[in-house]
């Protein structure tokens, strides 16, 4: 009888014991990572990731990550990335803390075009769920590469590469920061909202994907909000760009497709309630001649359903800039595009080539 009772107690205690993952892991150094990611709560304290190493978090499903201090990354010339986080149904709370990429060590005005090899992207986001309240300071080059496995919301983020606007001893008198794209997205079911991006390249670049929303963000100093550049065999559909502020960028809103691309489609691009001020080159540019600007356009990307609807998109360009330019390949821009909710002032009218399907708008 005693042995039977003892066995029952053992079984009961085993059933009541928490799973190994129902624990809190703490990361205060690289040596803590392997044990910490076996828990579904992970707390990250302030420390410096050694130069030439990347912090990689392969998380269990439904993990909550709390960034409880600032992270710095040691500086050495290498390809990166500096930080990678992956998993499903993740809640990542940055709590306003900073990921410092040490950009001035790398910046030479060349970005990815030569010079010092730079960690790019700085951060790979491969989670579904929520990623919020993180500040990135001085990325070496491109900041976020996003490839979420299921719906993801990124919100309340700050990217501050504003120091890269200044020249340094390596940049030959031009801005030291270069190719500092805020978000590169080749994905589906992504929302980026209520964030501030100060950089020297695209605020957002969508290279392929569907069901992407970019809303309520502020883009300062870069190249604007871009769909593209679109390469071969890419599909882009159901993109919403709404209620963003674009300040002192080269372009406000841009679609760019590679002239040599084939077999690609871009459709269902909706702009609503965006404002642009101090725009230096083009208020709106749709160009199928990338990497040239308003060069000979290709015909291998079919572009349709580009609409400015809802709340008026209001853009002001500087003297010498073009208000709107559209450069389509022969027969590659199709359908009727409703541009009734677009108002662009300043500068001068740009060319519209190989397309007369825009309605509700005059330059």
Phi, psi and omega in degrees: 000317180298317181295323178295318179296318179297321179295318178297319177298319181295316179297316181297318181292326178294317179295327183278344183293139178293151175297155182302331183281345180280067184214172176246122176258143181240132179247113176239358177197169180296332180292347182269350193294310187302319180286321185296321184284002172274357179253158179264002164234126181233120177255129181247119177269170181291130171196175179251125175283127184301147180304137179084002177244149175247142175274115183241123179246105172264099194266152171291154176305142175065026176283144170254127178248129176244117174274111186254008177193173181279144175249134172245153180239125179301153189256122170202150180288112176198172190278341181077198003285167179277329185214130177228134177227129181223154179149171182247142179057048183266142168248113181249111181257110178283338179055028177079004182280169193247138166255110187260112184274356178066034185312316183303333176297326186263330192297128179220014180080359185251342182057233179273009185266009180144195179069215181295135173291131187241140174298116183213123359286166174290321188225130173253123178254115183230043182240160161253163181115235184222136175230116191216156168058047177245138175250128174252130180242127169054066175290146178299320177208233180304145186267281187256128164252121188246124177217066185290141182280347181200178186309137182221136170246126174247121189213153176067033184262154173231132170242114183243092173250024186298331179296336178289351174293338184271149173287160171226187186292346182256353191257003175062035175089354177259173178306132184289323178282142181203148183055039182264049179311139178288300182229123169254118186239122171230080195198187180226152170058055182237134172237128174242122188218155168051046183235162181238128184233117177240112189203191183236022178207201182302136172292313175223137172230116178259114183266330172193164177131174182222157175057059179242130179237134178233108193217137174072023183259163175239125180245123185231129167085357187256221185250006176095188182263121189239136158263112185117178015280141184266124179260191183291151172057038179247146174239129175232126184206146175060065179249129179241121177244108190219142169057035177261154174250125181243115191238124174054042175260162176295312173238156170272301185230131187217141166239125182228127178237144183288137183297331182267358183292148176223155171070026183243154176226140175232122184209158175066051178258118185241129177244132180210130170071017178276148175234142177229133178226146179065031184284130196267334186235305182219132172294306174227131176224128174239114194223122180257026180244015183301137016275358173285165173246118182055040174268209179282117186280147173277172181237010187269000175242118179272123187242125181212160172065047175261109190232138171251103187224173180073219180299137186300134170273120186242119187230134177242126180250157182280167175301135182094346177272164175260139181289304182219136173225134178230122185231091184260147167290156182301117177077006185263348171255123190229165176082192178244125182255124181271109180247030183295335183256043174233127176229120180235131182235163179087177174056215180220165180291142175260173182283150170236114191241131172065026177201130177233025184266010180278128179241153174079011183217137171226144179281000000 
